[in-house]
Amino acid sequence: MFSENNRISGRQMYRLMTYDLLGIGTLLVPQMLAKTAGRDGILSIGIGMAAALAYLWILRRLAPPAQESYPEYMERQLGRIGGGIVQAGYLIYLVLFAGYVAYLFADIILRDLLRGESFYLVLSVIMLLVLYGLAGGIEGRARVYEMLFWFLLIPLFLMLFAAADEVCTDYWAPLGMSSLKGVAGGAYGVFLNLSFAFLLLFSGTYVKRQETLFAAGKRAILFVGCLHAVLYLVLEGIFGVPALAGMDYPAVTLMSTVKISGGFLKRTDAFMFGVWFFTLYALLNSCVFYGSSIAEELCKPILKMPKGKKYMWIFYGSVAVAASAAAICFYRSRAVFDWYERFLWYVGTPFLVLAPVFAAQKKWGRRLLALAVICAVVLLVMTGCAPAELEDRDFPIEIAVRDTKDAGLAWYEAEQAGNRMVDYSHLKVLILEQEFVEDEAAVQEWLAFLKEKSEVPRNAYVVVTEDAEALLAQSETLGEAVGDYLEEQFENVSQIKKQAYPTIGSLYQEMDNRQETLFLPYVTVKDEKPAVEQYYVWKRGMPAGMVDAEAARLAFFTQNRMREYGLPLEEGMLLLSDATNEITFSEKDGVREVLVTIHCSGSVQGTGGKENKKELALLAEDYMNRMAANVQRKRQVDLTDSYRKLGGAARGWYEEYQECGENYEEEVAIVYQVKINWIHLS
């Protein structure tokens, strides 16, 4: 049996605080860091963590004595009026922040789970669940969150581990390009998220010892800060800083991008939404709970209400209604939402830092408080439903975009005009006709439209074809949808790794990043089946024409995106595998050279093992160099995709080609060097 003594353990407090810091931080911190600090965001995280730990140390020194509540302590130090003013400040902060969290909570539900539902209905359900959670008190919530802790975090860690395979470490460089102001702004944003540890001041009566309380807070800050660092590196390595800065909830987007091998879990974003559901729910619970406690302390002398749990429901309901009103304001007016975020940065967080200082200084606290109220007033003046059932939904597997007219949006408008709701969550492949792809302006408009709508899953593959209608007609011959067939080929049949095949998310990223060369499969019909014998090149966000499949395979092998690469010999085949590739940059006598060194295993099939190993290595080098030079001359395409590595390996080149990237392929020479570890000659 559990005791009902209104006490929780240090471990439970640690997990409660982790929930409070984790949810909203993982949603908002990555985008904020990309906007302010860029690639130096990892440095901002370290500074922000250090500032949060220093803040926690200050709170520990200024905390009230054991078993005295923080509101009582403030009244004792500042007097009834002074203490009431500070408590009112905390109450306003918590109510507005609860509304902010409720708005974000409802927004991600509507974006990623229940598209088309009513915001007001979703918000009402969330608030009813919050009130239901408060019925068990802090002990009941602590027990539930303690049991769920690892059930939520282990899947999150597994998803980050699965995503690591898609991380491009070249996106992490160059460092030191952001201004001091940008790094400091990012650090302040991280501190803003971690400063919610101020709730520990109000939690002193729920634990036996103050040391336990602040030790739990320290562990929570370290854990969440380290998780922020790992998450930011993964997001930066997959999406790139420019694309990351343009995403609303990049962590949620990441979960929809990761593909689990075997296909047993298609909607990873829906599965992983449980992490944000429970963490945001816990944070919203904390805001309403502590806000209600403060409201009770403020109203108790005025209303002469006896202290009792049944009277607390008046305050729970009042705070929940006020938070709902704030959430509705944020939903209905973007200007109000932006104003609140400025308020949070420039008023709310400084208040959290300074309020404990006011309370601790009994003599000077009242004078400082009066001055702070005046400054806050001046600063404020200056800153001045139709659900659809499954049977009423359509789930397209593939979509064809044929026309340049209306930027290829005719398919979307036609489907939306029907009587049934179109659900794109099962979409596998987007089929683009070549004529459409070659209209750069139309493609950019189309991508911007899809990105804004966010209905098409980011992990849907993108292919190019001459006649989309003829390709789609092969469904009857195949006995399955063309989208299903192509997905199976890309993920489970081809020697090419699935990461090599571009998705709509890849195109979104290159629209912003303009760093990579993508090879879109050019699908034709051969022997009544879809086949890929050419690839359409999408170079740094622009169409660059077609290359044959052999050139694309060399590009994939060079970029570690192909398991095995075969070179034809007169009487057999040279097979290269297990490649690790290194790219170096050099300049001599005005000639810029990109040296690609491939270390791999090799074997020869079909020739009886009579070849000279050195000659075979030279043959492979000559073949690759001729192939790369031919594609570079005809299409100005670099098969090694070395441009994306400039930031980390050739900073001077990187800064130069930021202004004239279109000249890069014309001004560098690509040289292959192959070193083979022979394992079999037969």
VMD Tcl script that draws the C-alpha trace (Angstrom):
set ca {
  {0.00 0.00 0.00}
  {1.14 3.55 -0.77}
  {1.10 6.07 2.04}
  {-0.78 9.34 1.57}
  {1.58 11.75 3.32}
  {1.94 14.38 0.56}
  {5.61 13.43 0.16}
  {7.62 12.21 -2.80}
  {11.12 10.74 -3.02}
  {14.19 12.34 -4.54}
  {14.05 9.94 -7.48}
  {10.44 10.85 -8.15}
  {11.29 14.56 -7.99}
  {14.15 14.00 -10.46}
  {11.82 12.30 -12.90}
  {9.10 14.92 -12.48}
  {11.63 17.67 -13.20}
  {13.01 15.74 -16.18}
  {9.51 15.53 -17.67}
  {9.01 19.26 -17.13}
  {12.27 20.20 -18.86}
  {12.38 17.57 -21.58}
  {9.17 17.90 -23.58}
  {9.03 21.55 -24.57}
  {12.81 21.75 -24.79}
  {13.16 19.00 -27.39}
  {10.37 20.62 -29.42}
  {11.65 24.20 -29.47}
  {15.35 24.35 -28.58}
  {16.78 22.80 -31.82}
  {15.06 25.30 -34.14}
  {15.98 28.19 -31.85}
  {19.64 27.13 -31.82}
  {19.72 26.75 -35.62}
  {18.36 30.29 -36.01}
  {20.67 31.95 -33.49}
  {23.91 29.96 -33.20}
  {23.88 27.76 -36.30}
  {26.56 25.07 -36.27}
  {27.89 26.52 -33.02}
  {24.65 25.55 -31.29}
  {26.44 22.75 -29.46}
  {28.59 25.41 -27.76}
  {25.44 27.32 -26.80}
  {24.05 24.18 -25.17}
  {27.16 23.84 -23.01}
  {27.02 27.49 -21.93}
  {23.28 27.30 -21.28}
  {23.72 24.18 -19.12}
  {26.47 25.87 -17.10}
  {24.25 28.92 -16.56}
  {21.35 26.70 -15.47}
  {23.55 24.87 -12.96}
  {24.76 28.22 -11.60}
  {21.13 29.34 -11.32}
  {20.30 26.14 -9.43}
  {23.21 26.81 -7.05}
  {21.81 30.29 -6.39}
  {18.34 28.87 -5.77}
  {19.80 26.42 -3.28}
  {21.41 29.27 -1.35}
  {18.24 31.38 -1.41}
  {15.69 28.61 -0.77}
  {13.42 28.87 2.30}
  {14.19 26.77 5.38}
  {13.02 23.16 5.38}
  {9.25 22.63 5.66}
  {8.43 26.32 5.11}
  {6.53 26.93 1.90}
  {7.98 29.41 -0.56}
  {4.87 31.69 -0.51}
  {5.07 31.87 3.30}
  {8.78 32.62 3.05}
  {8.17 35.47 0.59}
  {5.54 37.03 2.86}
  {7.88 36.76 5.84}
  {10.71 38.41 3.95}
  {8.86 41.02 1.89}
  {5.71 41.56 3.89}
  {2.17 40.70 2.82}
  {2.03 43.26 0.01}
  {5.54 42.67 -1.31}
  {5.18 38.90 -1.06}
  {1.79 39.12 -2.75}
  {3.23 41.07 -5.68}
  {5.96 38.50 -6.28}
  {3.46 35.64 -5.95}
  {1.18 37.40 -8.44}
  {4.14 37.59 -10.83}
  {4.70 33.85 -10.50}
  {0.98 33.22 -11.02}
  {0.87 35.31 -14.20}
  {3.99 33.55 -15.48}
  {2.55 30.08 -14.80}
  {-0.88 30.82 -16.29}
  {0.57 32.27 -19.50}
  {3.14 29.51 -19.74}
  {0.43 26.89 -19.22}
  {-1.51 28.48 -22.09}
  {1.64 28.41 -24.23}
  {2.24 24.72 -23.48}
  {-1.44 23.88 -24.08}
  {-1.34 25.65 -27.45}
  {1.82 23.77 -28.52}
  {0.34 20.50 -27.25}
  {-2.85 20.95 -29.29}
  {-0.91 22.20 -32.31}
  {1.32 19.14 -32.68}
  {-1.71 16.87 -32.20}
  {-3.52 18.65 -35.02}
  {-0.44 18.68 -37.26}
  {0.67 15.10 -36.85}
  {-2.17 12.98 -35.47}
  {-5.65 14.44 -35.92}
  {-5.54 16.66 -38.98}
  {-8.86 18.36 -39.59}
  {-10.09 18.19 -36.00}
  {-11.21 21.25 -34.04}
  {-8.54 23.07 -32.02}
  {-11.11 23.92 -29.37}
  {-12.17 20.28 -29.00}
  {-8.58 19.07 -28.67}
  {-7.77 21.84 -26.17}
  {-10.84 20.98 -24.08}
  {-9.89 17.31 -23.94}
  {-6.32 18.21 -22.91}
  {-7.53 20.44 -20.08}
  {-10.00 17.82 -18.84}
  {-7.15 15.30 -18.75}
  {-5.05 17.78 -16.79}
  {-7.80 18.22 -14.20}
  {-8.19 14.45 -14.01}
  {-4.45 14.11 -13.38}
  {-4.58 16.64 -10.57}
  {-7.15 14.51 -8.74}
  {-4.41 12.11 -7.63}
  {-2.28 14.85 -6.12}
  {1.46 15.17 -6.52}
  {2.04 11.69 -5.06}
  {-0.20 9.99 -7.59}
  {1.35 11.83 -10.52}
  {4.87 11.10 -9.27}
  {4.15 7.36 -9.10}
  {2.70 7.25 -12.61}
  {5.55 9.25 -14.14}
  {8.10 7.13 -12.29}
  {6.69 3.95 -13.82}
  {6.50 5.44 -17.32}
  {9.94 7.06 -17.26}
  {12.01 4.39 -19.01}
  {9.09 3.15 -21.11}
  {9.16 6.57 -22.78}
  {12.88 7.29 -22.85}
  {14.16 3.93 -24.10}
  {12.15 4.16 -27.37}
  {13.43 7.74 -27.76}
  {17.03 6.55 -27.38}
  {16.41 3.73 -29.87}
  {14.99 6.15 -32.42}
  {17.99 8.46 -32.04}
  {20.26 5.44 -32.48}
  {18.37 4.43 -35.64}
  {18.61 8.00 -36.96}
  {22.39 8.06 -36.40}
  {22.84 5.99 -39.56}
  {21.51 8.91 -41.61}
  {23.65 11.59 -39.95}
  {26.06 13.42 -42.25}
  {28.86 14.71 -40.04}
  {29.88 17.16 -42.77}
  {26.87 19.26 -41.74}
  {28.50 19.84 -38.33}
  {31.28 21.96 -39.86}
  {32.61 24.59 -40.02}
  {32.52 25.69 -36.41}
  {33.24 29.21 -35.22}
  {31.26 30.91 -37.99}
  {28.52 32.34 -35.76}
  {28.80 35.69 -34.03}
  {29.29 36.00 -30.28}
  {25.81 37.50 -30.12}
  {24.36 34.44 -31.87}
  {26.09 31.97 -29.55}
  {25.03 34.00 -26.51}
  {21.45 34.17 -27.79}
  {21.39 30.41 -28.24}
  {22.81 29.88 -24.75}
  {20.14 32.15 -23.30}
  {17.46 30.15 -25.11}
  {18.79 26.91 -23.61}
  {18.91 28.55 -20.17}
  {15.33 29.77 -20.65}
  {14.22 26.17 -21.10}
  {16.22 24.85 -18.15}
  {15.26 27.75 -15.86}
  {11.93 26.04 -15.27}
  {13.85 24.38 -12.44}
  {12.58 27.34 -10.39}
  {9.62 25.10 -9.50}
  {11.93 23.41 -7.01}
  {11.40 26.44 -4.77}
  {7.71 25.55 -4.51}
  {8.43 21.85 -3.97}
  {10.30 22.08 -0.66}
  {7.33 20.90 1.41}
  {6.96 17.73 -0.67}
  {10.39 16.24 0.15}
  {12.05 15.54 3.47}
  {15.38 17.27 2.84}
  {16.42 20.28 0.75}
  {19.59 18.46 -0.34}
  {17.47 15.78 -1.99}
  {15.41 18.41 -3.79}
  {18.28 20.28 -5.43}
  {20.30 17.13 -6.14}
  {17.30 15.94 -8.16}
  {17.23 19.27 -10.00}
  {20.93 19.06 -10.82}
  {20.56 15.55 -12.24}
  {17.57 16.62 -14.32}
  {19.43 19.62 -15.81}
  {22.49 17.50 -16.67}
  {20.38 14.73 -18.20}
  {18.17 17.03 -20.28}
  {21.12 19.21 -21.34}
  {23.07 16.19 -22.60}
  {19.98 14.94 -24.43}
  {19.63 18.37 -26.07}
  {23.23 18.08 -27.29}
  {22.74 14.60 -28.77}
  {19.43 15.55 -30.37}
  {20.85 18.73 -31.88}
  {23.81 16.90 -33.41}
  {21.50 14.29 -34.91}
  {19.08 16.89 -36.29}
  {21.90 19.06 -37.62}
  {23.57 16.06 -39.23}
  {20.39 14.91 -40.96}
  {18.69 18.15 -41.99}
  {21.46 20.76 -42.03}
  {21.30 24.10 -40.23}
  {19.37 26.14 -42.85}
  {16.62 23.53 -43.16}
  {16.54 22.97 -39.39}
  {16.00 26.69 -38.81}
  {12.88 26.57 -40.97}
  {11.19 23.65 -39.19}
  {8.56 24.15 -36.52}
  {9.04 20.92 -34.56}
  {12.20 19.28 -35.97}
  {12.29 16.46 -33.40}
  {8.80 15.34 -34.44}
  {9.85 15.69 -38.09}
  {12.87 13.49 -37.39}
  {10.64 10.72 -36.08}
  {8.60 10.80 -39.30}
  {11.79 10.65 -41.38}
  {13.46 7.63 -39.75}
  {12.68 4.36 -41.51}
  {12.72 1.13 -39.49}
  {14.08 -1.84 -41.44}
  {11.57 -4.60 -42.00}
  {8.60 -2.28 -42.43}
  {6.82 -3.38 -39.25}
  {6.41 0.21 -38.04}
  {5.41 2.72 -40.71}
  {4.24 5.71 -38.62}
  {7.17 6.13 -36.26}
  {6.10 9.71 -35.63}
  {2.72 8.54 -34.30}
  {4.41 5.88 -32.16}
  {6.96 8.31 -30.74}
  {4.37 11.00 -30.11}
  {3.87 9.36 -26.72}
  {7.14 10.99 -25.57}
  {5.79 14.49 -26.15}
  {2.28 13.61 -25.04}
  {3.38 12.62 -21.54}
  {6.14 15.21 -21.12}
  {3.95 18.13 -22.23}
  {1.10 16.72 -20.17}
  {3.38 16.59 -17.11}
  {4.57 20.17 -17.68}
  {1.01 21.41 -18.10}
  {0.03 19.59 -14.90}
  {2.89 21.26 -13.04}
  {1.92 24.72 -14.28}
  {-1.72 24.32 -13.24}
  {-0.82 22.63 -9.93}
  {1.70 25.23 -8.74}
  {-0.32 28.09 -10.19}
  {-3.37 26.92 -8.25}
  {-1.32 26.65 -5.05}
  {-0.15 30.25 -5.47}
  {-3.69 31.42 -6.27}
  {-4.92 29.76 -3.08}
  {-2.26 31.52 -0.99}
  {-3.19 34.86 -2.53}
  {-6.94 34.44 -2.05}
  {-6.91 32.80 1.38}
  {-6.61 36.06 3.41}
  {-9.21 37.78 1.22}
  {-11.87 35.06 0.95}
  {-11.26 33.54 4.40}
  {-11.38 30.07 2.88}
  {-10.37 27.07 5.00}
  {-7.49 25.03 3.66}
  {-8.82 21.83 2.16}
  {-8.53 19.69 -0.94}
  {-12.15 20.21 -1.98}
  {-11.63 23.98 -2.17}
  {-8.54 23.49 -4.34}
  {-10.77 22.44 -7.24}
  {-12.00 26.02 -7.47}
  {-8.43 27.14 -8.10}
  {-7.58 24.19 -10.36}
  {-10.57 25.02 -12.52}
  {-9.88 28.75 -12.53}
  {-6.24 28.37 -13.54}
  {-7.14 25.79 -16.20}
  {-9.77 28.12 -17.68}
  {-7.35 31.07 -17.66}
  {-4.66 28.94 -19.34}
  {-7.20 27.80 -21.96}
  {-8.10 31.42 -22.67}
  {-4.41 32.21 -23.18}
  {-4.02 29.20 -25.51}
  {-7.01 30.36 -27.57}
  {-5.47 33.84 -27.87}
  {-2.23 32.29 -29.13}
  {-4.20 30.19 -31.62}
  {-6.28 33.06 -32.97}
  {-3.53 35.67 -33.23}
  {0.03 35.12 -34.36}
  {0.87 38.61 -33.14}
  {-0.18 37.68 -29.59}
  {1.86 34.48 -29.81}
  {4.96 36.41 -30.95}
  {4.39 39.01 -28.22}
  {4.30 36.29 -25.58}
  {7.56 34.74 -26.81}
  {9.23 38.16 -26.51}
  {7.69 38.50 -23.05}
  {9.12 35.11 -22.09}
  {12.60 36.11 -23.26}
  {12.79 39.66 -21.96}
  {10.46 39.74 -18.93}
  {9.46 36.25 -17.77}
  {12.88 34.64 -17.51}
  {14.60 37.66 -15.89}
  {11.75 37.64 -13.36}
  {12.47 33.98 -12.50}
  {16.12 34.87 -11.90}
  {15.54 38.04 -9.86}
  {12.47 37.09 -7.78}
  {14.36 34.72 -5.42}
  {16.99 37.44 -4.92}
  {14.28 39.92 -3.90}
  {12.78 37.44 -1.47}
  {16.13 36.62 0.15}
  {17.10 40.24 0.84}
  {14.77 41.24 3.64}
  {16.03 44.81 4.00}
  {16.68 45.70 0.40}
  {14.23 43.29 -1.15}
  {11.24 45.60 -0.83}
  {13.08 48.53 -2.40}
  {14.41 46.36 -5.22}
  {10.95 44.93 -5.73}
  {9.42 48.39 -6.12}
  {12.09 49.32 -8.66}
  {11.58 46.04 -10.54}
  {7.81 46.59 -10.76}
  {8.36 50.05 -12.28}
  {10.89 48.67 -14.80}
  {8.58 45.79 -15.72}
  {5.69 48.17 -16.42}
  {7.88 50.35 -18.64}
  {9.22 47.29 -20.48}
  {5.74 45.90 -21.08}
  {4.62 49.23 -22.54}
  {7.62 49.26 -24.86}
  {7.29 45.67 -26.05}
  {4.06 46.73 -26.49}
  {-14.35 20.85 -36.39}
  {-15.26 17.97 -38.88}
  {-13.73 14.60 -38.05}
  {-13.56 11.87 -40.69}
  {-13.89 8.13 -40.03}
  {-11.58 5.60 -41.70}
  {-14.22 4.62 -44.24}
  {-14.46 8.28 -45.30}
  {-10.73 8.61 -45.97}
  {-8.58 7.86 -49.01}
  {-4.99 6.64 -48.48}
  {-2.95 7.22 -51.67}
  {0.17 5.05 -52.05}
  {1.72 7.07 -54.88}
  {1.01 10.48 -56.40}
  {1.93 11.66 -59.89}
  {2.79 15.29 -60.62}
  {2.55 15.85 -64.37}
  {2.03 19.51 -65.19}
  {3.92 22.73 -64.74}
  {0.53 24.44 -64.66}
  {-0.33 25.65 -61.16}
  {3.12 24.49 -60.02}
  {2.00 20.87 -60.09}
  {-0.67 21.47 -57.45}
  {-3.60 20.35 -59.61}
  {-3.49 16.85 -58.09}
  {-3.77 18.27 -54.58}
  {-6.67 20.59 -55.41}
  {-8.53 17.84 -57.28}
  {-8.24 15.40 -54.39}
  {-9.21 17.99 -51.78}
  {-12.31 18.90 -53.80}
  {-13.73 15.37 -53.41}
  {-16.22 14.23 -50.79}
  {-13.71 11.99 -49.03}
  {-10.82 13.17 -46.87}
  {-7.39 12.41 -48.35}
  {-4.92 11.04 -45.79}
  {-1.33 11.06 -47.07}
  {0.16 9.20 -44.11}
  {0.56 5.99 -46.17}
  {2.13 7.71 -49.18}
  {5.19 5.80 -50.43}
  {6.33 7.53 -53.63}
  {5.95 10.88 -55.40}
  {6.28 10.45 -59.18}
  {7.41 13.61 -60.99}
  {7.34 13.94 -64.76}
  {10.61 15.10 -66.29}
  {9.04 18.18 -67.88}
  {7.88 19.34 -64.47}
  {11.24 18.70 -62.76}
  {13.06 20.81 -65.33}
  {10.94 23.86 -64.47}
  {12.98 25.06 -61.49}
  {10.60 27.86 -60.48}
  {7.59 25.53 -60.53}
  {9.38 22.91 -58.45}
  {10.43 25.49 -55.86}
  {6.84 26.75 -55.57}
  {5.56 23.17 -55.32}
  {8.05 22.26 -52.59}
  {7.24 25.40 -50.61}
  {3.53 24.57 -50.81}
  {3.99 20.96 -49.66}
  {6.32 21.98 -46.84}
  {3.82 24.53 -45.56}
  {0.92 22.05 -45.71}
  {3.04 19.36 -43.99}
  {0.53 16.65 -44.95}
  {2.81 14.60 -47.21}
  {5.17 12.43 -45.10}
  {8.79 13.51 -45.39}
  {9.99 9.93 -45.90}
  {8.06 9.44 -49.17}
  {10.52 8.64 -51.98}
  {10.75 10.90 -55.04}
  {11.28 9.49 -58.54}
  {11.26 11.00 -62.04}
  {9.72 9.54 -65.18}
  {8.82 10.62 -68.71}
  {5.18 9.52 -68.59}
  {3.64 9.18 -65.13}
  {0.37 7.78 -66.46}
  {2.15 4.92 -68.27}
  {4.12 4.12 -65.13}
  {1.03 4.07 -62.91}
  {-0.67 1.74 -65.39}
  {1.81 -0.99 -64.44}
  {-0.10 -1.56 -61.19}
  {-2.39 -4.02 -62.99}
  {0.55 -6.04 -64.32}
  {2.40 -5.99 -60.99}
  {-0.66 -6.92 -58.94}
  {0.23 -4.19 -56.45}
  {0.56 -0.42 -56.34}
  {3.60 1.00 -58.11}
  {4.47 2.85 -54.89}
  {4.59 -0.41 -52.92}
  {6.72 -2.06 -55.61}
  {9.25 0.78 -55.76}
  {9.51 1.01 -51.97}
  {10.24 -2.71 -51.76}
  {12.94 -2.40 -54.46}
  {14.60 0.57 -52.79}
  {14.57 -0.82 -49.25}
  {14.95 -4.58 -49.53}
  {16.13 -5.61 -53.02}
  {18.66 -3.07 -54.30}
  {22.36 -3.22 -53.37}
  {22.08 0.54 -52.93}
  {21.34 1.60 -49.36}
  {17.94 3.19 -48.84}
  {19.59 6.39 -47.57}
  {20.81 7.02 -51.14}
  {17.28 7.38 -52.51}
  {16.01 10.96 -52.09}
  {12.76 11.62 -50.26}
  {10.52 14.66 -50.29}
  {12.22 15.61 -47.01}
  {15.58 15.58 -48.83}
  {14.23 18.04 -51.38}
  {12.87 20.28 -48.62}
  {16.30 20.33 -47.00}
  {18.17 21.13 -50.20}
  {15.71 23.92 -50.93}
  {17.22 25.59 -47.84}
  {20.70 24.06 -47.46}
  {21.88 23.92 -51.10}
  {24.83 21.69 -50.21}
  {24.25 18.20 -51.60}
  {23.89 16.50 -54.96}
  {20.88 14.18 -55.04}
  {20.26 11.42 -57.57}
  {16.53 10.91 -58.24}
  {15.76 7.49 -59.77}
  {14.53 7.87 -63.35}
  {11.93 5.12 -63.66}
  {11.00 3.56 -67.00}
  {9.01 0.45 -67.91}
  {11.07 -2.59 -68.91}
  {9.61 -6.07 -69.40}
  {6.32 -4.71 -68.00}
  {7.98 -3.71 -64.73}
  {9.31 -0.41 -63.40}
  {13.09 -0.21 -63.84}
  {15.78 2.33 -62.97}
  {18.49 2.70 -65.63}
  {19.19 6.41 -65.25}
  {19.12 9.04 -62.51}
  {18.03 12.65 -62.63}
  {20.52 14.88 -60.81}
  {19.31 17.53 -58.35}
  {22.43 19.59 -57.63}
  {22.24 21.87 -54.60}
  {18.55 22.54 -55.10}
  {18.64 22.88 -58.90}
  {18.01 20.42 -61.78}
  {21.22 19.30 -63.51}
  {20.09 16.71 -66.06}
  {20.48 12.94 -66.33}
  {23.34 10.56 -65.72}
  {23.39 6.84 -66.39}
  {22.95 4.30 -63.63}
  {26.63 3.34 -63.65}
  {27.69 6.90 -62.81}
  {25.10 7.11 -60.04}
  {26.30 3.80 -58.57}
  {29.86 5.14 -58.47}
  {28.54 8.21 -56.63}
  {26.72 6.01 -54.12}
  {29.79 3.83 -53.57}
  {32.01 6.88 -53.10}
  {29.58 8.24 -50.50}
  {29.31 4.92 -48.58}
  {25.74 4.41 -49.75}
  {26.24 1.17 -51.67}
  {27.12 -2.23 -50.25}
  {28.98 -3.61 -53.28}
  {30.29 -2.06 -56.49}
  {31.12 -4.03 -59.63}
  {33.49 -3.07 -62.46}
  {33.36 -5.04 -65.72}
  {36.50 -6.90 -66.84}
  {37.17 -8.63 -70.14}
  {36.43 -12.07 -68.71}
  {34.72 -11.38 -65.43}
  {33.84 -8.83 -62.79}
  {35.83 -6.92 -60.18}
  {33.73 -6.65 -57.00}
  {34.52 -4.00 -54.39}
  {32.85 -3.95 -50.97}
  {33.21 -2.80 -47.33}
  {34.42 0.60 -48.47}
  {35.65 3.40 -46.24}
  {36.30 6.57 -48.18}
  {38.40 9.62 -47.40}
  {38.30 12.96 -49.24}
  {41.12 15.51 -49.03}
  {41.48 18.93 -50.64}
  {44.70 20.45 -52.00}
  {45.83 23.28 -54.26}
  {49.09 23.49 -56.22}
  {50.07 26.01 -58.88}
  {46.52 27.32 -59.01}
  {45.01 23.86 -59.62}
  {42.53 22.65 -57.03}
  {42.34 18.89 -56.54}
  {39.91 16.70 -54.65}
  {41.53 13.35 -53.86}
  {39.15 10.50 -53.08}
  {40.91 7.55 -51.42}
  {38.81 4.39 -51.29}
  {39.86 1.60 -48.90}
  {37.85 -1.52 -49.67}
  {37.80 -5.29 -49.98}
  {38.06 -6.77 -53.47}
  {37.49 -10.00 -55.32}
  {37.46 -11.09 -58.94}
  {34.88 -13.44 -60.36}
  {35.05 -15.46 -63.56}
  {38.74 -15.17 -64.60}
  {40.55 -17.93 -62.72}
  {42.56 -15.54 -60.54}
  {45.28 -14.75 -63.16}
  {45.12 -10.95 -62.91}
  {47.84 -8.88 -61.32}
  {46.48 -7.28 -58.16}
  {48.29 -3.99 -58.75}
  {47.02 -3.80 -62.31}
  {43.47 -4.41 -61.15}
  {43.70 -1.57 -58.64}
  {45.03 0.75 -61.36}
  {42.27 -0.45 -63.68}
  {39.66 0.44 -61.05}
  {41.24 3.88 -60.54}
  {41.31 4.57 -64.28}
  {37.69 3.47 -64.70}
  {36.48 5.68 -61.83}
  {38.53 8.70 -62.94}
  {37.23 8.48 -66.51}
  {33.65 8.11 -65.29}
  {33.91 11.05 -62.87}
  {35.64 13.31 -65.43}
  {33.04 12.51 -68.10}
  {30.10 13.37 -65.83}
  {31.86 16.47 -64.53}
  {32.53 17.69 -68.07}
  {29.06 17.00 -69.47}
  {26.84 17.81 -66.48}
  {29.06 19.81 -64.11}
  {28.24 17.17 -61.49}
  {30.72 15.99 -58.85}
  {30.06 12.30 -58.16}
  {31.95 12.49 -54.86}
  {29.65 15.25 -53.53}
  {32.77 16.85 -52.05}
  {31.15 20.30 -51.87}
  {29.34 19.41 -48.65}
  {32.67 18.58 -46.96}
  {34.25 21.98 -47.59}
  {33.12 23.44 -44.27}
  {35.04 20.88 -42.23}
  {38.03 20.16 -44.48}
  {38.71 23.31 -46.55}
  {37.39 26.35 -44.75}
  {38.96 28.84 -47.18}
  {37.28 27.16 -50.14}
  {34.03 27.01 -48.20}
  {33.96 30.76 -47.60}
  {34.86 31.47 -51.24}
  {32.26 29.20 -52.80}
  {29.42 30.48 -50.62}
  {29.20 33.33 -53.12}
  {29.93 31.40 -56.34}
  {29.03 27.77 -55.71}
  {28.03 27.29 -59.34}
  {31.73 27.50 -60.32}
  {32.89 24.73 -58.00}
  {32.64 21.78 -60.40}
  {34.38 23.77 -63.15}
  {37.35 24.73 -60.98}
  {38.26 21.47 -59.22}
  {39.75 18.22 -60.49}
  {38.44 14.94 -59.05}
  {41.04 12.18 -58.61}
  {40.27 8.65 -57.39}
  {42.80 6.45 -55.59}
  {41.82 2.85 -54.81}
  {43.46 0.66 -52.15}
  {42.15 -2.90 -52.20}
  {42.42 -5.60 -49.55}
  {42.11 -8.76 -51.67}
  {39.96 -11.48 -50.15}
  {39.25 -13.79 -53.08}
  {40.48 -14.41 -56.60}
  {38.77 -17.23 -58.48}
}
mol new
graphics top color blue
foreach p $ca { graphics top sphere $p radius 0.5 }
foreach p [lrange $ca 0 end-1] q [lrange $ca 1 end] { graphics top cylinder $p $q radius 0.2 }
display resetview
